[in-house]
Amino acid sequence: MNQKGTTIKEALAKFEEKTGQKANEATKVSLICQIPSIEKMDASLSTLTNCTQLSLSTNQIEKIANLNGLKNLKILFLGRNNIKSLTGLEAVGDTLEELWISYNVIEKLKGINVLKKLRVLYMIHNKVADLTEFNKLTELQNLEMLTFMGNPLADRLTDEGTYQTTVQKTLRQLKQLDGETVIRHEEEQ
């Protein structure tokens, strides 16, 4: 028997029932680990106009979509889904400060450049293997914290013993990499 996924509308109804809040008035909305899983970020998300923090982790979402109503969104949790690309973030490009997107299947970072205020990016255990893709992170002028372990590129550079220096040279503004404080050496200043 093939069970269809939970819609965002159904998940929001469960959220309201559980919390006693109206979803369209809530600033923090958590729709994590729905049973059955959410498969699509549908248009019901656009009702979350006051939402500053949205959690959609641990579902079966494949594509980022329908964020246009979330004019106040600062933190987006999309970890443990099946997301393949970062396209679809344009609508929150001027507000999003944190993107938690670990344990997905992202190979390319096309679309990350729209996140003008992004300070925190958690993307461990994805599929980024190419340094030219990683270099797209240089467009994120405000990026301070990055977790990137478990991507094929990080694994390869770690094996070569060049992971931290490569990241530090590429992303000079980073303050924290994989949970460790970035220490700059005098000659780099």
LOMIZA-977740 format. One record per atom (N, C-alpha, C): residue in three letters; atom name; y, z, x. Coordinates in pm, 1 decimal. Atoms other than C-alpha are relative to their C-alpha. Layout:
# LOMIZA-977740
    aa   at         py         pz         px
   Ala   CA          Y          Z          X
...
END
This chain:
# LOMIZA-977740
    aa   at         py         pz         px
   Met    N     -119.0        0.0       84.5
   Met   CA        0.0        0.0        0.0
   Met    C      125.0        0.0       88.7
   Asn    N     -121.4       12.4      -79.7
   Asn   CA      332.0     -108.3      148.7
   Asn    C      116.0       68.1      -73.3
   Gln    N     -107.3      -77.5       63.6
   Gln   CA      598.3      149.2       64.3
   Gln    C      135.4      -52.3       47.1
   Lys    N     -131.4       47.7      -42.4
   Lys   CA      956.7       27.7       60.5
   Lys    C       83.5      117.3       49.9
   Gly    N      -81.3     -103.7      -62.0
   Gly   CA     1215.5      217.5      260.3
   Gly    C       99.1       64.7      -95.4
   Thr    N     -105.0      -69.4       73.4
   Thr   CA     1472.4      464.8      135.3
   Thr    C      130.3      -77.4       20.4
   Thr    N     -130.2       65.6      -14.5
   Thr   CA     1808.6      300.7       62.7
   Thr    C      102.9      105.5       41.1
   Ile    N     -108.5      -92.4      -34.6
   Ile   CA     2132.4      453.8      190.2
   Ile    C       45.6       73.1     -125.9
   Lys    N      -42.2      -60.8      126.6
   Lys   CA     2228.8      516.0     -173.3
   Lys    C      -93.4      115.2      -38.2
   Glu    N       97.3     -105.1       31.9
   Glu   CA     1906.8      714.0     -230.7
   Glu    C       12.8      117.2       97.7
   Ala    N      -14.3     -104.4     -101.9
   Ala   CA     1952.7      903.9       97.3
   Ala    C      126.8       82.8      -24.2
   Leu    N     -125.0      -71.6       29.9
   Leu   CA     2311.9      991.9        1.6
   Leu    C      -17.4       91.1     -122.0
   Ala    N       27.4      -83.5      117.7
   Ala   CA     2191.2     1122.0     -336.4
   Ala    C      -77.3      125.3       42.5
   Lys    N       75.9     -115.1      -52.8
   Lys   CA     1939.2     1346.1     -152.7
   Lys    C       92.9       93.4       78.1
   Phe    N      -96.2      -78.4      -78.1
   Phe   CA     2217.2     1459.4       84.1
   Phe    C       86.7       86.1      -93.0
   Glu    N      -86.0      -71.5       95.1
   Glu   CA     2441.5     1555.3     -210.5
   Glu    C      -76.2      112.7      -69.1
   Glu    N       83.5      -99.7       66.3
   Glu   CA     2158.1     1738.3     -383.7
   Glu    C      -28.7      118.6       93.5
   Lys    N       36.1     -102.5      -97.6
   Lys   CA     2064.0     1927.6      -67.7
   Lys    C      120.4       85.3       42.8
   Thr    N     -116.2      -70.4      -55.3
   Thr   CA     2416.4     2019.4       48.7
   Thr    C       99.2       48.1     -106.0
   Gly    N      -98.2      -33.5      102.6
   Gly   CA     2609.0     2040.5     -278.2
   Gly    C      135.9      -63.6       24.8
   Gln    N     -125.5       70.9      -30.7
   Gln   CA     2878.0     1819.0     -121.5
   Gln    C       -4.1     -140.0      -59.3
   Lys    N       -8.0      141.8       36.0
   Lys   CA     2998.0     1484.0     -246.9
   Lys    C        2.9      -77.7      130.9
   Ala    N        9.2       76.1     -124.6
   Ala   CA     2903.6     1232.0       23.0
   Ala    C      132.3      -66.2       36.2
   Asn    N     -126.1       69.7      -29.0
   Asn   CA     3234.3     1046.0      -12.4
   Asn    C      111.4       94.4       42.3
   Glu    N      -99.5      -97.4      -44.9
   Glu   CA     3423.2     1370.4       62.6
   Glu    C      -41.9       69.4      129.7
   Ala    N       54.3      -70.8     -116.0
   Ala   CA     3199.0     1501.0      342.2
   Ala    C       50.4      -60.4      131.3
   Thr    N      -38.6       48.6     -132.5
   Thr   CA     3310.0     1478.2      705.5
   Thr    C     -122.3      -19.3       89.4
   Lys    N      125.2       15.2      -75.7
   Lys   CA     2956.2     1521.4      844.9
   Lys    C     -111.1      -34.7      -97.3
   Val    N      107.5       46.0       86.9
   Val   CA     2677.4     1324.0      682.5
   Val    C     -124.1      -23.7       84.0
   Ser    N      125.4       13.0      -72.8
   Ser   CA     2319.3     1356.2      802.9
   Ser    C     -107.6      -59.7      -89.8
   Leu    N      106.3       69.0       73.3
   Leu   CA     2057.2     1109.8      679.0
   Leu    C     -117.4      -24.3       94.3
   Ile    N      104.5       17.5     -100.1
   Ile   CA     1806.5     1167.8      957.3
   Ile    C     -139.3       13.4      -60.6
   Cys    N      142.6      -16.8       26.4
   Cys   CA     1430.6     1127.9      931.2
   Cys    C      -34.3       -4.4     -149.4
   Gln    N       29.2       13.6      143.2
   Gln   CA     1414.5     1007.2      570.6
   Gln    C     -145.2      -43.6      -19.8
   Ile    N      136.6       40.8       31.8
   Ile   CA     1072.1      967.2      410.7
   Ile    C        1.3      -57.7     -140.5
   Pro    N       20.5       98.8     -107.3
   Pro   CA     1017.7      682.7      359.8
   Pro    C      130.5      -28.9       75.9
   Ser    N     -114.0       23.2      -89.4
   Ser   CA     1249.0      574.5      641.6
   Ser    C      102.5      -96.3      -58.1
   Ile    N     -106.4       96.5       29.2
   Ile   CA     1583.0      401.3      597.3
   Ile    C      -24.8     -120.9       90.2
   Glu    N       23.0      121.8      -78.2
   Glu   CA     1539.0       39.1      708.4
   Glu    C      128.1      -79.9       19.9
   Lys    N     -123.7       79.0       -5.9
   Lys   CA     1888.1     -101.4      643.9
   Lys    C      122.0       88.2      -18.4
   Met    N     -130.2      -63.2       18.4
   Met   CA     2242.8       21.4      687.2
   Met    C       71.7      -83.2     -105.7
   Asp    N      -52.5       82.6      109.0
   Asp   CA     2350.1     -107.3      346.8
   Asp    C      143.4       37.2      -37.7
   Ala    N     -141.4      -12.2       37.5
   Ala   CA     2689.5     -131.4      176.0
   Ala    C       37.1      137.1      -54.7
   Ser    N      -30.4     -135.0       49.0
   Ser   CA     2661.7      222.3       32.2
   Ser    C       68.2       84.3      107.0
   Leu    N      -66.1      -73.5     -108.2
   Leu   CA     2778.7      345.5      374.4
   Leu    C      152.2       -6.2      -12.9
   Ser    N     -145.7       18.1        7.5
   Ser   CA     3127.2      212.2      298.8
   Ser    C       68.5      103.6      -90.2
   Thr    N      -58.9     -104.1       84.7
   Thr   CA     3176.1      498.0       48.0
   Thr    C       35.3      124.9       81.8
   Leu    N      -18.8     -120.3      -82.6
   Leu   CA     3183.6      751.9      335.7
   Leu    C      134.8       -2.3       72.2
   Thr    N     -133.4       18.7      -57.3
   Thr   CA     3558.6      722.9      389.0
   Thr    C       51.8      119.7       78.5
   Asn    N      -44.6     -118.9      -72.8
   Asn   CA     3607.5     1082.9      512.5
   Asn    C      -90.8       37.0      116.4
   Cys    N      102.5      -34.5      -97.8
   Cys   CA     3304.3     1083.6      740.0
   Cys    C       50.8      -18.2      144.1
   Thr    N      -34.0        8.9     -142.9
   Thr   CA     3377.1     1163.9     1106.6
   Thr    C     -126.0       -0.4       84.9
   Gln    N      126.8       -6.2      -73.2
   Gln   CA     3013.9     1220.7     1208.0
   Gln    C     -112.6      -44.0      -92.0
   Leu    N      107.9       55.2       81.1
   Leu   CA     2724.2     1011.8     1072.9
   Leu    C     -128.7       -0.8       81.1
   Ser    N      130.4       -6.0      -66.3
   Ser   CA     2360.9     1078.3     1162.9
   Ser    C     -101.5      -81.5      -78.6
   Leu    N      103.1       85.4       59.8
   Leu   CA     2103.0      808.4     1088.9
   Leu    C     -122.2       -7.2       92.2
   Ser    N      108.9       -0.4      -97.7
   Ser   CA     1856.7      898.9     1365.2
   Ser    C     -136.3       13.9      -66.7
   Thr    N      140.2      -10.9       39.6
   Thr   CA     1478.0      880.9     1332.3
   Thr    C      -25.7      -65.2     -135.7
   Asn    N       30.2       83.1      114.7
   Asn   CA     1453.1      604.1     1075.0
   Asn    C      -60.9     -129.9       53.0
   Gln    N       54.9      129.3      -43.0
   Gln   CA     1346.4      237.6     1096.6
   Gln    C      107.3     -109.2       -4.4
   Ile    N     -113.5       92.6        6.1
   Ile   CA     1690.7       73.0     1116.3
   Ile    C       -9.1      -99.5      114.9
   Glu    N        8.3      104.2     -101.9
   Glu   CA     1691.4     -259.3     1301.8
   Glu    C      135.6      -56.2       39.2
   Lys    N     -127.5       66.4      -22.1
   Lys   CA     2055.5     -362.9     1277.2
   Lys    C      115.1       90.9      -42.2
   Ile    N     -119.8      -76.0       34.0
   Ile   CA     2395.1     -188.7     1283.8
   Ile    C       83.4      -84.9      -95.6
   Ala    N      -73.8       78.1      100.3
   Ala   CA     2588.5     -295.6      972.4
   Ala    C       74.5       91.9      -95.7
   Asn    N      -69.2      -64.8      112.0
   Asn   CA     2826.0     -199.1      692.6
   Asn    C       74.6      128.2       36.9
   Leu    N      -78.8     -116.3      -40.1
   Leu   CA     3048.6       43.8      882.0
   Leu    C      147.4      -13.5      -38.5
   Asn    N     -140.3       30.4       26.0
   Asn   CA     3372.5     -107.7      746.8
   Asn    C       76.4      105.9      -77.7
   Gly    N      -73.4     -102.7       74.6
   Gly   CA     3458.3      182.8      511.7
   Gly    C       22.1      128.1       79.0
   Leu    N       -1.8     -124.9      -76.2
   Leu   CA     3417.3      448.8      780.3
   Leu    C      117.6        3.9       97.7
   Lys    N     -124.2        9.2      -79.1
   Lys   CA     3777.3      451.0      900.0
   Lys    C       25.9      121.3       88.1
   Asn    N      -21.2     -122.9      -77.5
   Asn   CA     3751.9      805.2     1042.5
   Asn    C     -117.9       34.3       90.7
   Leu    N      123.1      -30.4      -73.5
   Leu   CA     3414.2      778.8     1217.2
   Leu    C       25.7       16.6      149.2
   Lys    N      -15.5      -29.3     -142.4
   Lys   CA     3417.1      940.3     1562.7
   Lys    C     -134.8        9.3       70.9
   Ile    N      130.9      -20.7      -61.1
   Ile   CA     3047.4     1017.5     1624.1
   Ile    C     -106.9      -67.0      -86.1
   Leu    N      105.4       71.9       70.8
   Leu   CA     2752.6      795.0     1532.4
   Leu    C     -132.5       23.9       71.1
   Phe    N      134.3      -25.7      -52.3
   Phe   CA     2390.4      902.1     1582.9
   Phe    C      -95.8     -104.1      -57.2
   Leu    N       95.1      102.9       41.9
   Leu   CA     2142.1      612.4     1571.4
   Leu    C     -127.9        3.9       84.5
   Gly    N      117.8      -11.9      -85.6
   Gly   CA     1871.3      739.8     1808.0
   Gly    C     -129.5      -11.7      -78.5
   Arg    N      135.2       10.9       56.8
   Arg   CA     1502.0      674.9     1742.2
   Arg    C       -3.6      -89.1     -124.0
   Asn    N       10.0      103.5      101.3
   Asn   CA     1533.6      359.5     1534.1
   Asn    C      -61.7     -122.7       66.5
   Asn    N       49.7      125.4      -58.9
   Asn   CA     1442.5       -5.4     1603.4
   Asn    C      115.7      -95.9       24.9
   Ile    N     -119.8       81.1      -17.1
   Ile   CA     1792.5     -128.0     1683.9
   Ile    C      -13.0      -87.0      124.5
   Lys    N       17.7       97.6     -107.2
   Lys   CA     1792.5     -442.6     1897.4
   Lys    C      130.9      -39.0       67.7
   Ser    N     -127.6       42.2      -59.0
   Ser   CA     2164.1     -505.7     1952.4
   Ser    C      113.2       90.8      -45.1
   Leu    N     -116.6      -83.2       29.4
   Leu   CA     2506.2     -340.9     1949.1
   Leu    C      103.4      -73.0      -83.8
   Thr    N      -94.3       68.5       87.8
   Thr   CA     2671.1     -600.0     1728.8
   Thr    C        4.1       76.1     -132.2
   Gly    N      -16.2      -71.0      126.1
   Gly   CA     2806.0     -456.5     1405.3
   Gly    C       88.0      123.3       13.4
   Leu    N      -84.0     -118.5      -23.5
   Leu   CA     3027.0     -189.3     1562.8
   Leu    C      149.8      -29.1      -12.5
   Glu    N     -141.5       40.4        2.7
   Glu   CA     3354.5     -383.8     1525.2
   Glu    C       84.5       85.8      -94.0
   Ala    N      -76.6      -74.2      101.0
   Ala   CA     3461.3     -189.7     1214.0
   Ala    C       40.1      140.3       47.4
   Val    N      -32.5     -134.4      -50.1
   Val   CA     3461.2      141.3     1407.8
   Val    C       50.3       -5.5      144.4
   Gly    N      -43.7       21.5     -138.0
   Gly   CA     3590.4       -3.6     1734.5
   Gly    C      120.6       80.8       42.4
   Asp    N     -121.9      -74.3      -34.1
   Asp   CA     3921.7      182.5     1718.1
   Asp    C      -12.9      150.4      -19.3
   Thr    N       13.9     -143.9       26.0
   Thr   CA     3783.3      524.8     1616.1
   Thr    C     -118.7       64.7       70.1
   Leu    N      123.7      -60.5      -50.8
   Leu   CA     3432.6      575.7     1758.7
   Leu    C       17.6       53.0      142.0
   Glu    N      -10.8      -65.0     -130.1
   Glu   CA     3427.5      822.4     2050.3
   Glu    C     -135.4       29.9       62.1
   Glu    N      134.1      -29.5      -49.6
   Glu   CA     3054.8      896.2     2077.7
   Glu    C     -101.8      -86.2      -71.7
   Leu    N      109.4       78.7       54.9
   Leu   CA     2753.9      669.6     2029.9
   Leu    C     -129.3       49.8       62.1
   Trp    N      129.9      -52.0      -40.5
   Trp   CA     2408.0      822.2     2047.9
   Trp    C     -103.4     -100.4      -49.1
   Ile    N       86.6      110.8       40.6
   Ile   CA     2161.8      532.9     2050.6
   Ile    C     -125.1       -7.9       87.7
   Ser    N      120.8       -7.4      -82.9
   Ser   CA     1869.1      649.2     2266.8
   Ser    C     -124.9      -34.4      -81.5
   Tyr    N      129.6       32.6       60.3
   Tyr   CA     1509.8      543.1     2197.8
   Tyr    C       11.7     -109.9     -105.1
   Asn    N       -4.0      120.8       80.7
   Asn   CA     1583.0      200.2     2052.9
   Asn    C      -55.2     -112.9       86.7
   Val    N       54.3      113.6      -75.4
   Val   CA     1498.9     -150.0     2180.1
   Val    C      111.3      -95.3       43.6
   Ile    N     -117.7       78.5      -37.5
   Ile   CA     1839.9     -266.3     2304.6
   Ile    C      -17.1      -55.4      141.0
   Glu    N        8.8       66.6     -130.4
   Glu   CA     1826.8     -520.9     2588.9
   Glu    C      137.5      -42.1       49.8
   Lys    N     -131.1       54.7      -35.9
   Lys   CA     2180.6     -659.2     2581.1
   Lys    C      110.7       90.4      -54.0
   Leu    N     -110.6      -86.8       39.6
   Leu   CA     2511.4     -473.1     2563.6
   Leu    C      116.8      -77.6      -60.4
   Lys    N     -101.4       79.5       67.6
   Lys   CA     2702.9     -753.1     2392.6
   Lys    C       49.0       76.3     -123.1
   Gly    N      -57.0      -69.6      114.9
   Gly   CA     2940.1     -595.8     2139.5
   Gly    C       49.4      139.8       33.9
   Ile    N      -42.6     -135.6      -39.0
   Ile   CA     2991.5     -266.7     2327.2
   Ile    C      150.0        4.2       29.4
   Asn    N     -140.8        7.6      -40.6
   Asn   CA     3336.8     -382.1     2440.5
   Asn    C       98.9       29.4     -111.9
   Val    N      -92.0      -26.2      111.9
   Val   CA     3484.6     -332.0     2089.7
   Val    C       31.2      148.8      -13.8
   Leu    N      -16.1     -145.1       14.5
   Leu   CA     3453.6       47.4     2125.7
   Leu    C      106.2       51.5       97.1
   Lys    N     -114.6      -27.3      -87.7
   Lys   CA     3799.7      107.3     2272.4
   Lys    C       16.3      147.6       37.3
   Lys    N      -17.4     -143.1      -25.6
   Lys   CA     3788.3      490.9     2248.9
   Lys    C     -128.7       69.6       43.4
   Leu    N      129.3      -61.6      -29.4
   Leu   CA     3422.7      545.3     2343.5
   Leu    C        5.7       83.6      127.9
   Arg    N        2.7      -92.0     -113.5
   Arg   CA     3391.1      849.4     2572.0
   Arg    C     -142.4       37.3       39.3
   Val    N      135.9      -46.9      -20.9
   Val   CA     3021.9      935.0     2532.3
   Val    C      -98.6     -106.4      -47.9
   Leu    N      104.1       96.4       35.4
   Leu   CA     2726.7      694.0     2536.9
   Leu    C     -134.3       52.7       46.9
   Tyr    N      136.7      -41.8      -29.4
   Tyr   CA     2372.6      823.6     2516.7
   Tyr    C      -90.2     -115.8      -36.3
   Met    N       89.8      111.6       29.9
   Met   CA     2130.8      534.5     2551.5
   Met    C     -123.6       -1.1       89.2
   Ile    N      123.4       -4.6      -77.9
   Ile   CA     1824.4      657.0     2736.2
   Ile    C     -113.1      -69.3      -76.0
   His    N      120.1       63.6       55.0
   His   CA     1495.2      476.9     2680.2
   His    C       31.2     -114.3      -96.1
   Asn    N      -18.1      127.3       66.9
   Asn   CA     1617.3      137.2     2570.1
   Asn    C      -62.6     -105.5       90.2
   Lys    N       65.3      108.8      -73.8
   Lys   CA     1531.0     -201.7     2724.6
   Lys    C       95.0      -75.1       92.5
   Val    N      -97.0       68.1      -86.3
   Val   CA     1836.1     -283.2     2941.9
   Val    C      -60.8      -14.9      139.8
   Ala    N       66.0       27.3     -127.7
   Ala   CA     1692.2     -450.8     3252.2
   Ala    C       91.5      -72.7       98.3
   Asp    N      -83.1       89.8      -78.2
   Asp   CA     1977.4     -668.1     3379.2
   Asp    C      132.4       66.4       38.8
   Leu    N     -124.3      -58.9      -48.7
   Leu   CA     2269.0     -547.9     3594.5
   Leu    C      123.1      -64.9      -64.3
   Thr    N     -115.5       64.8       64.1
   Thr   CA     2500.5     -806.5     3436.2
   Thr    C       23.9       59.1     -139.7
   Glu    N      -17.1      -67.3      129.5
   Glu   CA     2436.4     -637.1     3099.8
   Glu    C       65.3      136.6       21.4
   Phe    N      -56.0     -131.6      -31.0
   Phe   CA     2508.1     -293.5     3249.1
   Phe    C      148.4      -10.9       33.7
   Asn    N     -139.4       19.2      -41.3
   Asn   CA     2833.4     -428.6     3395.8
   Asn    C       95.9      -14.2     -118.4
   Lys    N      -85.4        8.4      119.4
   Lys   CA     2961.4     -481.0     3038.6
   Lys    C       60.0      136.3      -33.9
   Leu    N      -53.5     -134.0       24.0
   Leu   CA     3015.3     -103.4     3032.0
   Leu    C      134.2       21.2       70.1
   Thr    N     -129.3      -13.0      -69.4
   Thr   CA     3312.5     -154.5     3267.8
   Thr    C      116.5      -23.0      -95.4
   Glu    N     -105.5       24.7       98.0
   Glu   CA     3508.6     -267.3     2961.4
   Glu    C       36.4      125.7      -79.2
   Leu    N      -24.4     -125.8       70.9
   Leu   CA     3488.5       89.5     2824.1
   Leu    C       82.8       91.4       88.7
   Gln    N      -93.3      -70.6      -88.2
   Gln   CA     3796.7      236.4     2992.6
   Gln    C       -5.8      152.2      -12.9
   Asn    N        0.2     -144.7       23.8
   Asn   CA     3749.4      584.9     2838.9
   Asn    C     -136.4       66.0       17.5
   Leu    N      135.6      -54.2      -11.3
   Leu   CA     3377.0      626.8     2907.6
   Leu    C       -6.4      107.3      108.3
   Glu    N        8.3     -113.4      -92.0
   Glu   CA     3323.2      969.8     3067.6
   Glu    C     -142.8       48.7       18.9
   Met    N      137.6      -48.6       -5.0
   Met   CA     2961.5     1056.8     2986.2
   Met    C      -96.3     -111.6      -36.9
   Leu    N      100.4      103.2       23.3
   Leu   CA     2663.9      824.0     3012.1
   Leu    C     -137.2       56.2       30.8
   Thr    N      140.7      -22.4      -33.2
   Thr   CA     2291.1      879.8     2985.5
   Thr    C      -66.3     -136.3      -10.4
   Phe    N       54.0      135.5       -9.8
   Phe   CA     2095.5      573.3     3088.1
   Phe    C     -142.5       -3.0       55.1
   Met    N      136.4       -5.6      -53.5
   Met   CA     1760.2      692.5     3228.3
   Met    C      -97.7      -65.7      -97.0
   Gly    N      103.9       55.4       84.9
   Gly   CA     1447.6      525.2     3100.4
   Gly    C       23.0     -143.6      -41.5
   Asn    N      -19.3      143.8       17.4
   Asn   CA     1598.4      177.3     3086.6
   Asn    C      -63.1      -66.5      122.2
   Pro    N       62.3       65.1     -115.7
   Pro   CA     1413.9      -72.7     3310.2
   Pro    C       94.2      -13.2      120.2
   Leu    N      -96.7       12.7     -109.0
   Leu   CA     1733.3     -123.7     3514.9
   Leu    C       13.1      132.6       75.5
   Ala    N      -13.2     -131.7      -63.1
   Ala   CA     1774.4      250.4     3581.8
   Ala    C     -126.3       33.6       78.9
   Asp    N      126.4      -27.2      -68.9
   Asp   CA     1406.4      280.6     3672.0
   Asp    C       -9.4      -79.1      130.1
   Arg    N        5.7       85.5     -119.3
   Arg   CA     1428.7      -12.7     3915.5
   Arg    C       96.5       49.6      107.4
   Leu    N      -99.4      -46.5      -96.9
   Leu   CA     1748.5      113.7     4081.3
   Leu    C      -37.5      136.6       57.0
   Thr    N       46.3     -129.4      -48.6
   Thr   CA     1600.6      464.2     4105.3
   Thr    C     -108.3      -20.0      105.6
   Asp    N      105.2       30.9      -97.6
   Asp   CA     1294.3      321.7     4281.7
   Asp    C       59.3      -50.7      130.7
   Glu    N      -67.5       53.6     -118.8
   Glu   CA     1530.5      142.8     4521.6
   Glu    C       90.3      105.6       65.0
   Gly    N      -85.2     -106.0      -51.7
   Gly   CA     1726.7      466.2     4570.4
   Gly    C      149.3      -27.6      -13.3
   Thr    N     -140.9       39.3       13.0
   Thr   CA     2053.5      307.0     4454.6
   Thr    C       58.6       25.6     -139.1
   Tyr    N      -44.1      -17.5      138.8
   Tyr   CA     2081.7      415.8     4089.7
   Tyr    C      136.2       68.2      -10.4
   Gln    N     -125.6      -73.9       15.7
   Gln   CA     2355.0      679.0     4117.6
   Gln    C      117.6      -70.4       66.4
   Thr    N     -112.3       66.5      -67.0
   Thr   CA     2567.1      489.1     4370.8
   Thr    C       40.9     -127.2      -73.5
   Thr    N      -33.3      121.3       76.3
   Thr   CA     2544.3      165.4     4170.3
   Thr    C       81.1       35.0     -123.9
   Val    N      -70.3      -40.0      122.0
   Val   CA     2651.7      341.9     3850.6
   Val    C      139.7       51.3       34.1
   Gln    N     -130.8      -56.3      -36.6
   Gln   CA     2932.2      532.8     4025.1
   Gln    C       97.9     -106.6       47.3
   Lys    N      -88.6      108.6      -45.0
   Lys   CA     3070.1      217.4     4188.9
   Lys    C       42.5      -87.7     -117.3
   Thr    N      -29.2       85.6      115.2
   Thr   CA     3051.5       25.4     3860.2
   Thr    C       91.6       70.1      -99.3
   Leu    N      -74.0      -76.0      101.2
   Leu   CA     3190.0      298.3     3633.4
   Leu    C       73.7      115.3       66.9
   Arg    N      -74.0      -97.8      -81.4
   Arg   CA     3448.2      479.3     3844.8
   Arg    C       56.1      117.3      -79.2
   Gln    N      -59.4     -105.8       80.3
   Gln   CA     3586.6      685.2     3555.7
   Gln    C     -102.7      101.5      -51.0
   Leu    N      104.4      -90.1       51.2
   Leu   CA     3248.9      851.6     3474.7
   Leu    C       14.4      140.1       57.0
   Lys    N       -2.8     -140.4      -43.0
   Lys   CA     3249.4     1231.1     3487.3
   Lys    C     -140.3       58.1       -1.9
   Gln    N      135.6      -50.7        9.7
   Gln   CA     2885.3     1279.6     3393.3
   Gln    C      -98.0     -115.2      -19.1
   Leu    N      105.3      100.4        8.6
   Leu   CA     2573.6     1066.3     3444.4
   Leu    C     -132.9       71.4      -19.2
   Asp    N      131.6      -57.2       29.6
   Asp   CA     2241.5     1162.2     3287.6
   Asp    C        0.9      152.5        7.8
   Gly    N       -8.6     -144.7        6.2
   Gly   CA     2357.8     1520.8     3238.3
   Gly    C       47.7       67.6      128.1
   Glu    N      -46.1      -55.1     -128.2
   Glu   CA     2475.2     1565.0     3598.8
   Glu    C      146.6      -35.5       20.9
   Thr    N     -139.8       26.5      -31.8
   Thr   CA     2837.1     1596.6     3706.5
   Thr    C        6.4     -103.6      112.4
   Val    N      -16.5      103.0     -102.7
   Val   CA     2945.5     1291.7     3905.0
   Val    C       91.1       55.3      109.1
   Ile    N      -78.4      -48.7     -113.4
   Ile   CA     3064.2     1398.5     4249.0
   Ile    C       41.8     -119.4       84.2
   Arg    N      -54.4      110.8      -79.3
   Arg   CA     3289.3     1154.8     4429.0
   Arg    C       15.6       45.1      144.9
   His    N      -16.7      -29.3     -142.1
   His   CA     3286.6     1141.0     4806.9
   His    C      139.8      -41.5       43.7
   Glu    N     -137.2       22.4      -46.2
   Glu   CA     3614.9     1142.7     5000.8
   Glu    C       34.2     -146.8       20.4
   Glu    N      -32.2      139.8      -31.1
   Glu   CA     3589.6      780.3     5115.5
   Glu    C       11.1      -85.7     -126.8
   Glu    N       -9.2       77.2      124.8
   Glu   CA     3560.5      667.4     4751.9
   Glu    C      132.7       24.1      -71.4
   Gln    N     -121.4      -38.4       71.7
   Gln   CA     3884.1      836.5     4643.6
   Gln    C      107.5     -105.3        9.5
END
